[in-house]
């Protein structure tokens, strides 16, 4: 089954699809456009509950953005608990057909305690001194630590209301790219919020609203690109419908071979580096005990070094310190540098993307070709360590 990304670009209509939205317009031209009959009430919580369940408000029970508690005579607004929706979510139905389906819910509502593998939603932290600090709720909790560590604090006060702007949409897009590339969920929901507020502030035809449409299209384009790379370079690493196998890819290479991957990475790195006065690139390819990819070999990297130097008009040097090291020698190098734990914990080579269990050699499924190579190398490294002779106590 291929992966699917569902984007909710709030405030976007068909009239916006055109020169101001090249990415979204191109997506629509491929057949991803259809009219939607709005539900009533046409407010955030009711509409999102309908999108997430395929049922009407009278069925899922979310008839507004607030819930009136008669016993307390109070209205609670913008509550996020999954249990408030009285109907199965689309991923619940999908998992009945395919229990292996994984889902990420990113900033769509009814996110807290949803039965998905990865969830992130805006949630302020209330400190002991009374301050309200911008933050997010995420599950698993390690996901929050990773995203905040990489992206900084979520700009909650630019998410909704009078301060809403591109900063929140960009943070969400960055987080979505991270989850798409790191976790590889089969079904992902992402919510880009700020456009709706500019339409309300200025009107949909105001130049500021038009600029906001173009800005949100750029962020949506990054997500479309991240979700669509498998179309450009079919591989078991970019398309979950392709089984991981040691043969069956391009030219009967492993099905995990991504055509042009390292050529693309090196070209992108050089294009970034040269204008900044950088002439030294580093790549971690190896042709000693590897899967046979042609773009991991010394001949390829040497050729790219020459080609990029000609293309940039500058002498480019590509360092490849692991090229002639076995996996065991690579672990030994990390050990000598005092970075063995970093390599074990923070590098990930599993073709299945499994990151649930930490083995002595790192995270992974333990069964795919990459995990077998890594495990074998670590075991050889461990066996080669000099063990001190045991001395008997006198």
HELIX and SHEET records of a PDB file:
HELIX    1   1 UNK A   14  UNK A   16  5                                   3    
HELIX    2   2 UNK A   22  UNK A   29  1                                   8    
HELIX    3   3 UNK A   44  UNK A   53  1                                  10    
HELIX    4   4 UNK A   57  UNK A   60  1                                   4    
HELIX    5   5 UNK A   82  UNK A   84  5                                   3    
HELIX    6   6 UNK A   90  UNK A   97  1                                   8    
HELIX    7   7 UNK A  141  UNK A  151  1                                  11    
HELIX    8   8 UNK A  156  UNK A  158  5                                   3    
HELIX    9   9 UNK A  161  UNK A  163  5                                   3    
HELIX   10  10 UNK A  166  UNK A  182  1                                  17    
HELIX   11  11 UNK A  195  UNK A  202  1                                   8    
HELIX   12  12 UNK A  207  UNK A  232  1                                  26    
HELIX   13  13 UNK A  250  UNK A  252  5                                   3    
HELIX   14  14 UNK A  261  UNK A  274  1                                  14    
HELIX   15  15 UNK A  294  UNK A  296  5                                   3    
HELIX   16  16 UNK A  298  UNK A  312  1                                  15    
HELIX   17  17 UNK A  327  UNK A  336  1                                  10    
HELIX   18  18 UNK A  340  UNK A  346  1                                   7    
HELIX   19  19 UNK A  369  UNK A  384  1                                  16    
SHEET    1   A 5 UNK A   4  UNK A   9  0                                        
SHEET    2   A 5 UNK A 187  UNK A 192  1                                        
SHEET    3   A 5 UNK A 103  UNK A 106  1                                        
SHEET    4   A 5 UNK A 118  UNK A 122  1                                        
SHEET    5   A 5 UNK A 136  UNK A 139 -1                                        
SHEET    1   B 2 UNK A  66  UNK A  69  0                                        
SHEET    2   B 2 UNK A  74  UNK A  77 -1                                        
SHEET    1   C 2 UNK A 125  UNK A 126  0                                        
SHEET    2   C 2 UNK A 132  UNK A 133 -1                                        
SHEET    1   D 2 UNK A 280  UNK A 282  0                                        
SHEET    2   D 2 UNK A 317  UNK A 319  1                                        
SHEET    1   E 2 UNK A 358  UNK A 359  0                                        
SHEET    2   E 2 UNK A 362  UNK A 363 -1                                        
END                                                                             
